[in-house]
C-alpha cells in the first residue's frame, strides 16, 4: 500500500526522499510527492504516475531543504490526481498517510460547520485541516497533531511536517507499519526498513497507538495512553544493493532466478547436517495439538492450501484453512489444543494480523511464517518461523511463495515425526528430497526459453483455465492468480475432478487449459480429465516430467517438461513453470510486470 518516508538530515532531503520512495515502489502506487521545510518555508511537489514524473517535476521546479517527508499513494478515496496526491497541506502543516480514516465523512461535516472547505476527494486531507484548525486555536504543532489523532477512527500511519519547524517530524501508527531510523545526527521515518536501507541500519518499530516526536537529537515515543515508552532499537541487515534488478529486465525475473539460492538458504537455517529439522526456540510440541488452523491472504493462502495436504497426509493432523479477510468476521469457535498458524510475506498484512489478534487468548499456540522477523505479525506470535527469502520487490510473489512452502513442508515433516506417523528412515528420505530441491529448481528455471514460447501463444487468449489434482490443485490456483495479476488475462483454476461439474461448459478452441500434472499417483486421473478437454477442442498445455509427457503428451497444444521429482516436493518445483508462464505472458503483452495496475505488494489496510 502507500509508502511513507521522512528525513531530518544533514544534506538536501529531496534526492534522498525520492531514492527512499524508489525502494517503496514494490508496495504499489499511482502518484507520489514530497514536502520539505527550507529556511522555515514549507513547500511540496507532487506528480501522478511513476516516480520518474516526480523527478521531472523536481528538475524543473526544485525543492530545497534538509527536512522533508515523502509519499507514494495507492488510491483509495479519490482518483489518482495531483490534487489527491500526498503530501496534503493546510497552510502550515503537511501530512502523509498510509491507511483509511473511516470517519472522514463525519470529520468533513465538522470542518464544514467550522467554515472550512475540503479541496480534495481524500480522507487524508481532513487530518491536515484539523491539525491546522487546532493550531489556529493556539495549540503547538505537537499538541495540534496529537489532538487531531485522537479524533481519527480507522487505520493510519502518519507523518507531519510544519512551517517554521526544520527540526521536527511527528509520526503516529494505528495499524499500518511505521519505523523510525536512527542516524548520526540525523533521523528518519519509513513504512519499512527497506525504505531506509541506504540511510541507516538501526530501526525502531512503532507499536499500535504510538505517537512519536522526532528531532535530529532522537525520538520521544508515547503510547495510546500518553505514557512515555521505550521501543527497542534493532539492527537490520538489509543491503540496499540487493534492492536492484542485478542485470535482469524485471525484479520478478530476478526473484524467480534467485529461488535455488534462497531455498538453499532456507534449508540451511532449518536442517542440521544430520538431517534433523530444527525450529527456533521454544519450538513446537506437536503432540499437544489436535488440529491446526491456517490463515492467510492471496498467494500465502495457496501456500496454506498446499500445506493442508502435507499435514493431513503425512502428519495425520487435521487442518482448517481460512482467508484472513473472512476469518474474524465469521467469529469461528476455536477449540482447545488448536495450533493457529499465520502466513504472510510482509508480516504486516492487515487482515492476517487482525485474524491473529482474534486467535490470541483462544488458540493454544500462535505461530507465524513470515519473511520479515521484525514485523507486527512476528512480534505478536508465540513462535516465528522466518522463510529467509530476502527482500522481494515484485508485487507478484515468487521466491517468498516457494520459501513459504518449504518451511511449511518442513513443519509438516517435523509434526509427522513427533507424532509417530513417520519413522526416522522416512523422515530422512523426505529431507533428502528437500536437499535436492534447489538443484531441481535450477533445472526447472532452465526451461524458461520453452515456457517463453508457450507464453507467447497464451498471450493472445482472453480466458485461460488451470487444472490440477490433489496437491497440485493449489498450484493451479496459484498459476491462475499469477497470470491474472500481471498479464490481466482472465484465468481461473479448478480441481481436475471438478471439470465435469460445470467448468467444462467453458471449453472451446479459444480457451487454453494449462494442466499441472507430475507423474504421480493421480496422474492417470488428471490425464483422463485432460482428454475430456481435448475432446472438446480445448487447447491443452501439459506441464509434466519426461515420463508424463511421453505417456500423455500426444495431441496436446503445447508442453513443458519439468525434471522428475519426489511427489512431496512437486508443488514447490511446479511453482516455477507457473511463475514463468505468467512472467513471459505479461512481457509478451507489454504490461507492467513488477508493478501491475491496482495492486499493492503489502496490503496493510482492510
C-alpha positions as a printed NumPy array, in Angstrom:
array([[  0.   ,   0.   ,   0.   ],
       [  1.067,   3.639,   0.338],
       [  4.687,   4.257,   1.25 ],
       [  5.929,   6.884,   3.713],
       [  9.399,   8.342,   4.23 ],
       [ 10.659,  11.186,   6.371],
       [ 14.117,  12.718,   6.74 ],
       [ 15.677,  15.034,   9.287],
       [ 19.06 ,  15.139,   7.627],
       [ 22.338,  16.937,   7.184],
       [ 22.039,  17.048,   3.4  ],
       [ 19.425,  18.096,   0.86 ],
       [ 16.39 ,  15.942,   1.541],
       [ 14.695,  15.801,  -1.865],
       [ 17.125,  13.363,  -3.58 ],
       [ 17.142,  11.036,  -0.585],
       [ 13.36 ,  11.196,  -0.252],
       [ 12.899,  10.189,  -3.884],
       [ 15.52 ,   7.422,  -3.553],
       [ 13.743,   6.069,  -0.477],
       [ 10.402,   6.212,  -2.276],
       [ 12.005,   4.294,  -5.12 ],
       [ 12.68 ,   1.455,  -2.694],
       [  8.998,   1.519,  -1.736],
       [  7.745,   1.181,  -5.316],
       [  7.179,  -2.518,  -4.723],
       [  4.249,  -1.616,  -2.447],
       [  2.269,  -0.342,  -5.455],
       [  1.304,   3.284,  -6.141],
       [ -0.257,   5.635,  -8.671],
       [  1.062,   9.051,  -7.583],
       [  3.89 ,  10.426,  -5.479],
       [  5.023,  13.586,  -3.778],
       [  7.392,  15.184,  -1.283],
       [  7.347,  18.211,   1.015],
       [ 10.29 ,  19.993,   2.635],
       [ 10.971,  22.814,   5.046],
       [ 13.645,  25.202,   3.788],
       [ 14.585,  28.293,   5.802],
       [ 11.325,  27.761,   7.651],
       [  9.202,  27.646,   4.486],
       [  7.023,  24.58 ,   3.896],
       [  6.55 ,  23.601,   0.25 ],
       [  5.679,  20.484,  -1.739],
       [  5.859,  18.861,  -5.195],
       [  3.546,  16.119,  -6.463],
       [  3.01 ,  14.114,  -9.643],
       [  0.701,  11.417, -10.971],
       [  2.138,   8.127, -12.198],
       [  5.632,   6.806, -11.714],
       [  8.395,   8.422,  -9.7  ],
       [ 10.032,   9.441, -12.972],
       [  7.271,  12.024, -13.284],
       [  8.013,  13.394,  -9.816],
       [ 11.697,  13.505, -10.751],
       [ 10.862,  15.515, -13.859],
       [  8.82 ,  17.922, -11.743],
       [ 11.73 ,  18.384,  -9.332],
       [ 14.158,  19.033, -12.187],
       [ 12.004,  21.888, -13.481],
       [ 10.888,  23.084, -10.055],
       [ 13.447,  22.054,  -7.421],
       [ 12.63 ,  21.718,  -3.746],
       [ 15.366,  22.675,  -1.285],
       [ 15.6  ,  21.815,   2.393],
       [ 17.21 ,  19.226,   4.653],
       [ 13.939,  18.239,   6.334],
       [ 11.152,  16.53 ,   4.443],
       [  8.505,  13.864,   4.065],
       [  7.551,  11.818,   1.013],
       [  4.783,   9.507,  -0.114],
       [  3.774,   7.003,  -2.776],
       [ -0.029,   6.837,  -2.952],
       [ -2.163,   3.798,  -3.739],
       [ -5.536,   5.42 ,  -4.366],
       [ -8.437,   4.623,  -2.04 ],
       [-10.581,   7.754,  -1.67 ],
       [-10.401,   9.738,  -4.886],
       [ -8.819,   9.098,  -8.263],
       [ -5.061,   9.368,  -8.873],
       [ -4.733,  13.123,  -9.496],
       [ -2.27 ,  15.783,  -8.424],
       [ -4.929,  17.289,  -6.158],
       [ -5.415,  13.951,  -4.394],
       [ -1.7  ,  13.131,  -4.226],
       [  0.161,  13.371,  -0.926],
       [  1.541,  15.274,   0.923],
       [ -1.66 ,  17.122,   1.776],
       [ -1.088,  20.645,   3.019],
       [ -3.237,  23.041,   5.023],
       [ -1.331,  26.295,   5.385],
       [  1.363,  25.463,   7.963],
       [  1.129,  21.662,   8.068],
       [  1.759,  18.882,   5.546],
       [  0.69 ,  15.286,   6.113],
       [  1.385,  11.914,   4.511],
       [ -0.788,   8.93 ,   5.351],
       [ -0.999,   5.201,   4.772],
       [ -4.357,   3.715,   5.736],
       [ -8.013,   4.688,   5.741],
       [ -9.702,   7.251,   8.004],
       [-13.066,   5.554,   8.392],
       [-14.85 ,   8.546,   9.959],
       [-13.597,  11.1  ,   7.435],
       [-17.145,  11.989,   6.325],
       [-18.064,  12.974,   9.879],
       [-14.809,  14.926,  10.104],
       [-15.625,  16.734,   6.85 ],
       [-19.03 ,  17.678,   8.202],
       [-17.404,  19.042,  11.346],
       [-14.952,  21.049,   9.266],
       [-17.774,  22.396,   7.1  ],
       [-19.623,  23.513,  10.221],
       [-16.492,  25.449,  11.137],
       [-16.465,  27.094,   7.706],
       [-13.558,  25.027,   6.346],
       [-13.973,  23.512,   2.881],
       [-12.119,  20.442,   1.612],
       [-10.305,  20.764,  -1.701],
       [ -9.724,  17.07 ,  -2.458],
       [-11.603,  13.772,  -2.508],
       [ -9.302,  12.141,   0.029],
       [ -9.793,  11.131,   3.618],
       [ -6.269,  12.323,   4.495],
       [ -6.963,  15.978,   3.831],
       [ -9.132,  16.084,   6.958],
       [ -6.043,  15.269,   9.06 ],
       [ -4.157,  18.269,   7.727],
       [ -7.166,  20.583,   8.031],
       [ -7.949,  19.609,  11.615],
       [ -4.313,  19.989,  12.622],
       [ -4.268,  23.495,  11.177],
       [ -7.585,  24.276,  12.891],
       [ -6.114,  23.264,  16.248],
       [ -3.032,  25.385,  15.587],
       [ -5.248,  28.347,  14.739],
       [ -6.749,  27.91 ,  18.207],
       [ -3.323,  28.297,  19.784],
       [ -2.087,  24.723,  20.132],
       [  1.539,  23.942,  19.334],
       [  2.27 ,  21.722,  16.301],
       [  2.766,  18.684,  18.546],
       [ -0.401,  19.366,  20.537],
       [ -2.398,  20.079,  17.381],
       [ -1.31 ,  16.89 ,  15.616],
       [ -1.951,  14.697,  18.636],
       [ -5.336,  16.329,  19.252],
       [ -6.236,  15.508,  15.659],
       [ -5.092,  11.896,  16.01 ],
       [ -7.489,  11.359,  18.913],
       [-10.387,  12.181,  16.56 ],
       [ -9.401,   9.58 ,  13.955],
       [-11.083,   6.217,  13.512],
       [ -9.646,   3.572,  11.217],
       [ -6.125,   2.636,  10.229],
       [ -3.253,   5.025,   9.782],
       [  0.448,   5.575,   9.649],
       [  1.019,   9.329,   9.645],
       [  3.893,  11.769,   9.34 ],
       [  3.519,  15.525,   9.892],
       [  5.756,  18.389,   8.758],
       [  5.321,  22.018,   9.832],
       [  6.082,  25.502,   8.56 ],
       [  8.937,  27.062,  10.529],
       [  9.966,  23.697,  12.038],
       [ 13.076,  22.374,  10.322],
       [ 13.943,  20.009,  13.191],
       [ 10.623,  18.274,  13.747],
       [  8.619,  15.438,  12.216],
       [  5.72 ,  13.845,  14.05 ],
       [  4.728,  10.237,  13.424],
       [  1.839,   8.058,  14.561],
       [  0.767,   4.49 ,  13.971],
       [ -2.516,   2.629,  14.264],
       [ -2.458,  -0.444,  12.056],
       [ -0.117,   0.069,   9.077],
       [  3.572,  -0.28 ,   9.965],
       [  5.879,   2.655,  10.607],
       [  9.533,   2.626,  11.588],
       [ 11.941,   5.222,  12.973],
       [ 15.522,   5.165,  11.682],
       [ 18.442,   6.365,  13.828],
       [ 21.449,   8.033,  12.199],
       [ 24.417,  10.13 ,  13.277],
       [ 22.808,  13.499,  13.973],
       [ 20.035,  12.518,  11.575],
       [ 16.695,  10.743,  11.99 ],
       [ 14.457,   9.014,   9.504],
       [ 10.927,   7.623,   9.136],
       [  9.85 ,   4.84 ,   6.814],
       [  6.985,   2.481,   6.142],
       [  9.535,  -0.308,   6.412],
       [ 13.241,  -0.872,   6.838],
       [ 13.762,  -1.28 ,   3.082],
       [ 12.943,   2.385,   2.544],
       [ 15.746,   3.369,   4.913],
       [ 18.263,   0.742,   3.791],
       [ 20.817,   3.198,   2.424],
       [ 20.34 ,   5.677,   5.271],
       [ 20.594,   3.58 ,   8.443],
       [ 20.516,   0.037,   9.756],
       [ 19.23 ,   0.995,  13.228],
       [ 15.444,   0.813,  13.35 ],
       [ 12.75 ,   1.299,  15.975],
       [  9.327,  -0.109,  15.13 ],
       [  6.338,   1.815,  16.433],
       [  3.566,  -0.197,  18.067],
       [ -0.151,   0.368,  17.523],
       [ -1.233,   3.599,  19.215],
       [  2.3  ,   5.04 ,  19.383],
       [  2.945,   8.717,  18.719],
       [  6.492,   9.891,  18.117],
       [  8.141,  13.302,  18.272],
       [ 11.231,  13.045,  16.078],
       [ 14.103,  15.545,  16.056],
       [ 17.711,  15.211,  14.987],
       [ 18.582,  14.568,  18.616],
       [ 16.404,  11.44 ,  18.74 ],
       [ 12.818,  10.32 ,  19.241],
       [ 10.322,  10.551,  22.081],
       [  7.572,   7.926,  21.872],
       [  4.312,   7.842,  23.798],
       [  1.739,   5.083,  23.679],
       [ -2.004,   5.471,  23.119],
       [ -2.46 ,   6.451,  26.768],
       [  0.166,   9.178,  26.507],
       [  2.697,   7.276,  28.613],
       [  6.341,   7.726,  27.668],
       [  7.643,   4.365,  26.397],
       [ 10.896,   2.88 ,  25.192],
       [ 10.818,   0.849,  21.994],
       [ 13.958,  -1.161,  21.219],
       [ 16.427,  -0.191,  18.516],
       [ 17.04 ,  -3.173,  16.239],
       [ 19.936,  -3.563,  13.841],
       [ 18.522,  -4.613,  10.479],
       [ 20.623,  -6.354,   7.869],
       [ 19.288,  -5.114,   4.553],
       [ 21.858,  -4.388,   1.877],
       [ 20.493,  -1.565,  -0.252],
       [ 22.364,  -3.013,  -3.236],
       [ 20.087,  -6.087,  -3.05 ],
       [ 17.103,  -3.946,  -3.942],
       [ 18.035,  -3.806,  -7.613],
       [ 17.466,  -5.958, -10.69 ],
       [ 21.014,  -7.38 , -10.884],
       [ 21.002,  -7.299, -14.676],
       [ 17.502,  -8.7  , -15.107],
       [ 14.811,  -6.828, -17.01 ],
       [ 12.395,  -7.037, -14.088],
       [ 12.536,  -7.703, -10.36 ],
       [ 10.184, -10.63 , -10.897],
       [ 12.649, -12.268, -13.293],
       [ 15.454, -11.747, -10.79 ],
       [ 13.424, -13.185,  -7.942],
       [ 12.395, -16.253,  -9.949],
       [ 16.053, -16.834, -10.798],
       [ 17.08 , -16.435,  -7.142],
       [ 14.92 , -19.318,  -5.951],
       [ 17.535, -22.098,  -5.977],
       [ 19.847, -19.943,  -3.844],
       [ 17.231, -18.681,  -1.411],
       [ 15.714, -22.138,  -0.974],
       [ 19.157, -23.478,  -0.143],
       [ 19.482, -20.679,   2.411],
       [ 16.08 , -21.536,   3.915],
       [ 17.027, -25.2  ,   4.224],
       [ 20.334, -24.265,   5.824],
       [ 18.51 , -22.451,   8.621],
       [ 16.247, -25.41 ,   9.466],
       [ 18.163, -28.6  ,   8.608],
       [ 21.13 , -29.951,  10.553],
       [ 23.935, -31.879,   8.875],
       [ 22.445, -34.995,  10.426],
       [ 19.065, -34.413,   8.765],
       [ 17.201, -33.16 ,  11.823],
       [ 14.627, -30.367,  11.386],
       [ 15.307, -27.674,  13.969],
       [ 12.788, -24.971,  14.83 ],
       [ 13.673, -21.731,  16.616],
       [ 13.174, -21.705,  20.367],
       [ 10.847, -22.508,  22.018],
       [  9.828, -24.919,  19.248],
       [  6.508, -26.765,  18.966],
       [  5.26 , -29.877,  20.747],
       [  3.003, -31.309,  18.054],
       [  1.633, -33.953,  20.4  ],
       [ -0.106, -31.126,  22.288],
       [ -2.432, -30.288,  19.383],
       [ -5.419, -31.976,  17.817],
       [ -5.836, -29.584,  14.912],
       [ -4.205, -26.717,  13.029],
       [ -5.932, -23.558,  11.824],
       [ -4.067, -21.786,   9.   ],
       [ -4.955, -18.242,   7.991],
       [ -3.527, -16.134,   5.162],
       [ -4.348, -13.988,   2.103],
       [ -3.642, -14.313,  -1.622],
       [ -0.607, -16.379,  -2.57 ],
       [  0.116, -17.141,   1.086],
       [ -3.378, -18.686,   1.296],
       [ -2.464, -21.061,  -1.532],
       [  0.681, -21.976,   0.382],
       [ -1.6  , -22.918,   3.284],
       [ -3.844, -24.945,   0.955],
       [ -0.793, -26.912,  -0.137],
       [  0.365, -27.38 ,   3.433],
       [ -3.039, -28.826,   4.348],
       [ -2.276, -31.803,   2.103],
       [  1.106, -32.312,   3.767],
       [ -0.15 , -32.004,   7.336],
       [ -3.137, -34.251,   6.837],
       [ -1.49 , -36.872,   4.622],
       [  1.904, -37.117,   6.309],
       [  1.316, -35.951,   9.889],
       [ -2.35 , -37.066,  10.102],
       [ -3.13 , -33.738,  11.737],
       [ -6.452, -32.138,  10.694],
       [ -6.107, -28.67 ,   9.168],
       [ -8.624, -25.904,   8.623],
       [ -7.618, -23.09 ,   6.297],
       [ -9.218, -19.671,   6.072],
       [ -8.995, -16.498,   4.035],
       [ -7.915, -13.91 ,   6.578],
       [-10.343, -11.241,   5.368],
       [-13.289, -13.517,   6.249],
       [-11.945, -15.333,   9.285],
       [-12.546, -12.999,  12.197],
       [-15.907, -11.786,  10.904],
       [-17.126, -15.374,  10.974],
       [-16.156, -15.464,  14.643],
       [-15.266, -19.158,  14.43 ],
       [-15.099, -21.198,  17.62 ],
       [-11.544, -22.22 ,  18.462],
       [-11.464, -25.429,  20.491],
       [ -8.669, -26.278,  22.892],
       [ -5.494, -27.925,  21.62 ],
       [ -5.58 , -25.779,  18.454],
       [ -2.395, -24.539,  16.819],
       [ -3.057, -21.28 ,  14.921],
       [ -0.64 , -20.652,  12.063],
       [ -0.452, -17.398,  10.1  ],
       [  1.421, -16.94 ,   6.821],
       [  2.392, -13.53 ,   5.403],
       [  5.333, -12.401,   3.297],
       [  5.451,  -8.908,   4.798],
       [  4.209,  -9.834,   8.246],
       [  2.073,  -6.688,   8.079],
       [ -0.967,  -7.937,   6.13 ],
       [ -3.84 ,  -6.167,   7.879],
       [ -6.437,  -8.931,   7.59 ],
       [ -3.997, -11.617,   8.698],
       [ -2.863,  -9.515,  11.659],
       [ -6.488,  -8.946,  12.671],
       [ -7.156, -12.697,  12.463],
       [ -4.109, -13.357,  14.634],
       [ -5.408, -10.953,  17.245],
       [ -8.773, -12.721,  17.169],
       [ -6.992, -16.006,  17.955],
       [ -4.879, -14.512,  20.731],
       [ -6.059, -15.984,  24.023],
       [ -8.226, -18.596,  22.25 ],
       [ -5.751, -20.789,  20.369],
       [ -3.287, -22.869,  22.364],
       [ -0.345, -21.51 ,  20.377],
       [  0.177, -18.847,  17.699],
       [  2.88 , -19.45 ,  15.096],
       [  3.739, -17.229,  12.132],
       [  5.576, -17.941,   8.893],
       [  6.911, -14.593,   7.649],
       [  9.696, -13.063,   5.613],
       [ 10.218, -10.119,   7.987],
       [ 11.058, -11.308,  11.513],
       [ 10.622,  -7.776,  12.919],
       [  7.087,  -7.402,  11.514],
       [  3.905,  -6.923,  13.528],
       [  2.675, -10.476,  12.928],
       [  6.038, -11.857,  14.02 ],
       [  6.188,  -9.72 ,  17.135],
       [  2.71 , -10.815,  18.216],
       [  3.31 , -14.55 ,  17.683],
       [  4.436, -17.144,  20.213],
       [  6.871, -18.559,  17.658],
       [  8.226, -17.015,  14.454],
       [  9.39 , -19.158,  11.545],
       [ 11.283, -16.876,   9.122],
       [ 11.342, -18.018,   5.499],
       [ 14.697, -16.324,   4.76 ],
       [ 13.7  , -15.346,   1.212],
       [ 15.421, -11.96 ,   1.323],
       [ 13.862,  -8.771,   0.003],
       [ 11.095,  -9.447,  -2.53 ],
       [ 10.274,  -6.381,  -4.635],
       [  7.998,  -7.723,  -7.379],
       [  4.347,  -7.356,  -6.418],
       [  3.578, -10.89 ,  -7.626],
       [  5.184, -13.153,  -5.031],
       [  7.622, -15.77 ,  -6.331],
       [ 10.549, -16.686,  -4.102],
       [  8.565, -15.864,  -0.95 ],
       [  5.914, -18.387,  -2.037],
       [  8.355, -21.217,  -2.594],
       [ 10.148, -20.421,   0.66 ],
       [  6.802, -20.424,   2.485],
       [  6.053, -23.84 ,   1.009],
       [  9.464, -25.137,   2.01 ],
       [  9.106, -24.017,   5.63 ],
       [  5.564, -25.403,   5.813],
       [  6.702, -28.76 ,   4.428],
       [  9.492, -28.971,   6.998],
       [  6.955, -28.112,   9.687],
       [  4.631, -30.893,   8.482],
       [  7.501, -33.382,   8.473],
       [  8.529, -32.294,  11.958],
       [  4.935, -32.814,  13.11 ],
       [  4.687, -36.225,  11.442],
       [  7.854, -37.489,  13.103],
       [  6.945, -36.064,  16.505],
       [  3.503, -37.689,  16.338],
       [  4.933, -41.054,  15.301],
       [  3.338, -41.005,  11.865],
       [  6.678, -41.421,  10.057],
       [  9.856, -43.104,  11.27 ],
       [ 13.412, -41.846,  11.075],
       [ 14.051, -43.525,   7.732],
       [ 11.024, -41.949,   6.118],
       [ 11.936, -38.554,   7.555],
       [ 15.466, -38.907,   6.185],
       [ 14.085, -39.705,   2.72 ],
       [ 11.897, -36.608,   2.783],
       [ 14.811, -34.472,   3.967],
       [ 16.948, -35.84 ,   1.137],
       [ 14.212, -34.773,  -1.295],
       [ 14.286, -31.287,   0.193],
       [ 18.063, -31.095,  -0.095],
       [ 17.764, -31.899,  -3.797],
       [ 15.16 , -29.21 ,  -4.379],
       [ 17.485, -26.272,  -5.207],
       [ 19.16 , -28.259,  -7.986],
       [ 15.789, -29.295,  -9.407],
       [ 14.601, -25.681,  -9.232],
       [ 17.663, -24.677, -11.248],
       [ 16.758, -27.227, -13.919],
       [ 13.169, -26.012, -13.929],
       [ 14.241, -22.396, -14.41 ],
       [ 16.353, -23.633, -17.313],
       [ 13.095, -24.372, -19.146],
       [ 12.429, -20.641, -19.427],
       [ 13.017, -20.469, -23.232],
       [ 10.407, -23.204, -23.859],
       [  7.992, -21.581, -21.432],
       [  8.541, -18.224, -23.135],
       [  7.486, -19.741, -26.462],
       [  4.373, -21.195, -24.841],
       [  3.605, -17.868, -23.166],
       [  3.665, -16.025, -26.473],
       [  0.763, -18.192, -27.616],
       [ -1.078, -17.791, -24.321],
       [ -0.757, -14.   , -24.537],
       [ -3.316, -13.976, -27.346],
       [ -6.026, -15.609, -25.22 ],
       [ -8.808, -13.807, -23.371],
       [ -9.524, -16.654, -20.953],
       [ -7.269, -19.408, -19.622],
       [ -8.07 , -22.313, -17.308],
       [ -5.652, -24.118, -14.989],
       [ -6.237, -27.678, -13.794],
       [ -4.547, -29.642, -11.044],
       [ -5.444, -32.628,  -8.924],
       [ -4.658, -33.386,  -5.299],
       [ -1.72 , -31.395,  -4.042],
       [ -1.365, -29.772,  -7.473],
       [ -4.79 , -28.117,  -7.201],
       [ -3.469, -25.235,  -5.026],
       [ -0.65 , -24.794,  -7.553],
       [ -3.232, -24.473, -10.322],
       [ -4.915, -21.75 ,  -8.26 ],
       [ -1.574, -20.021,  -7.783],
       [ -0.784, -20.253, -11.505],
       [ -4.111, -18.643, -12.391],
       [ -3.599, -15.911,  -9.809],
       [ -0.119, -15.1  , -11.118],
       [ -1.415, -14.841, -14.674],
       [ -4.299, -12.573, -13.652],
       [ -2.077, -10.367, -11.534],
       [  0.478,  -9.382, -14.119],
       [ -0.914, -10.16 , -17.597],
       [ -4.536,  -9.057, -16.914],
       [ -5.803, -12.154, -18.735],
       [ -8.861, -13.699, -17.109],
       [ -7.705, -17.002, -15.612],
       [ -9.418, -19.486, -13.336],
       [ -8.303, -22.733, -11.735],
       [-10.228, -25.875, -10.898],
       [ -9.533, -29.2  ,  -9.286],
       [ -9.349, -31.507, -12.296],
       [-12.106, -33.754, -10.96 ],
       [-14.466, -30.785, -10.775],
       [-14.245, -30.138, -14.516],
       [-17.373, -32.142, -15.276],
       [-19.323, -30.303, -12.589],
       [-19.652, -27.084, -14.567],
       [-16.378, -25.577, -15.869],
       [-16.255, -27.899, -18.884],
       [-19.002, -25.706, -20.366],
       [-16.329, -23.035, -20.877],
       [-14.154, -25.227, -23.077],
       [-13.794, -24.471, -26.777],
       [-10.974, -23.938, -29.234],
       [-10.358, -20.43 , -27.954],
       [ -9.69 , -21.399, -24.316],
       [ -6.22 , -22.724, -23.471],
       [ -6.117, -25.102, -20.495],
       [ -2.894, -25.409, -18.502],
       [ -2.66 , -28.816, -16.841],
       [ -0.161, -29.2  , -13.992],
       [  0.444, -32.955, -13.768],
       [  3.638, -34.501, -12.43 ],
       [  3.661, -38.254, -12.963],
       [  2.328, -39.069,  -9.504],
       [ -0.362, -41.379,  -8.104],
       [ -3.124, -39.149,  -9.507],
       [ -1.559, -38.674, -12.94 ],
       [ -3.885, -41.059, -14.797],
       [ -6.974, -39.404, -13.342],
       [ -5.66 , -35.943, -14.319],
       [ -4.931, -37.165, -17.841],
       [ -8.48 , -38.508, -18.094],
       [ -9.802, -35.02 , -17.306],
       [ -7.329, -33.544, -19.794],
       [ -8.631, -35.859, -22.518],
       [-12.133, -34.55 , -21.863],
       [-10.828, -31.066, -22.595],
       [ -9.111, -32.161, -25.8  ],
       [-12.247, -33.995, -26.986],
       [-13.982, -30.611, -26.916],
       [-11.214, -28.917, -28.926],
       [ -9.659, -27.317, -25.856],
       [ -6.009, -26.344, -26.292],
       [ -4.039, -28.136, -23.596],
       [ -0.667, -27.033, -22.253],
       [  0.642, -30.043, -20.344],
       [  3.267, -29.431, -17.675],
       [  4.79 , -32.704, -16.57 ],
       [  8.031, -34.671, -16.357],
       [  9.518, -36.698, -19.234],
       [  7.565, -39.852, -18.41 ],
       [  4.326, -37.931, -18.073],
       [  4.82 , -36.192, -21.407],
       [  5.758, -39.491, -23.042],
       [  2.634, -41.202, -21.682],
       [  0.108, -38.41 , -22.277],
       [  1.657, -35.718, -24.462],
       [  0.227, -36.837, -27.799],
       [ -2.182, -34.305, -29.239],
       [ -1.605, -31.556, -26.706],
       [ -1.335, -27.976, -27.956],
       [  1.958, -27.418, -26.144],
       [  4.014, -28.976, -23.373],
       [  6.602, -28.022, -20.78 ],
       [  8.985, -30.62 , -19.409],
       [  9.96 , -30.443, -15.751],
       [ 12.541, -32.652, -14.057],
       [ 11.227, -35.747, -12.307],
       [ 10.979, -35.273,  -8.563],
       [  9.666, -36.947,  -5.406],
       [  5.937, -36.341,  -5.003],
       [  6.328, -34.482,  -1.71 ],
       [  8.257, -31.57 ,  -3.24 ],
       [  6.389, -31.397,  -6.569],
       [  4.241, -28.392,  -5.557],
       [  7.347, -26.348,  -4.778],
       [  9.076, -27.29 ,  -8.018],
       [  5.987, -26.735, -10.168],
       [  5.656, -23.195,  -8.851],
       [  8.479, -22.367, -11.288],
       [  6.563, -23.   , -14.558],
       [  3.51 , -21.259, -13.085],
       [  5.629, -18.181, -12.367],
       [  7.467, -18.24 , -15.694],
       [  4.261, -18.682, -17.696],
       [  2.788, -15.611, -16.028],
       [  6.   , -13.618, -16.375],
       [  6.608, -14.305, -20.059],
       [  2.918, -13.837, -20.92 ],
       [  2.949, -10.436, -19.227],
       [  6.145,  -9.452, -21.039],
       [  4.592, -10.509, -24.358],
       [  1.562,  -8.321, -23.6  ],
       [  3.717,  -5.382, -22.536],
       [  2.193,  -4.966, -19.064],
       [  3.982,  -3.598, -16.02 ],
       [  5.347,  -6.836, -14.595],
       [  6.729,  -5.568, -11.296],
       [  4.002,  -3.062, -10.508],
       [  0.755,  -4.356, -12.037],
       [ -2.179,  -1.996, -12.072],
       [ -4.361,  -1.667,  -8.999],
       [ -2.2  ,  -3.996,  -6.892],
       [ -0.073,  -3.409,  -3.815],
       [  2.682,  -5.637,  -2.501],
       [  1.78 ,  -5.268,   1.132],
       [ -1.923,  -4.818,   1.931],
       [ -1.704,  -3.003,   5.243],
       [ -5.324,  -1.795,   5.455],
       [ -8.625,  -3.622,   5.047]])
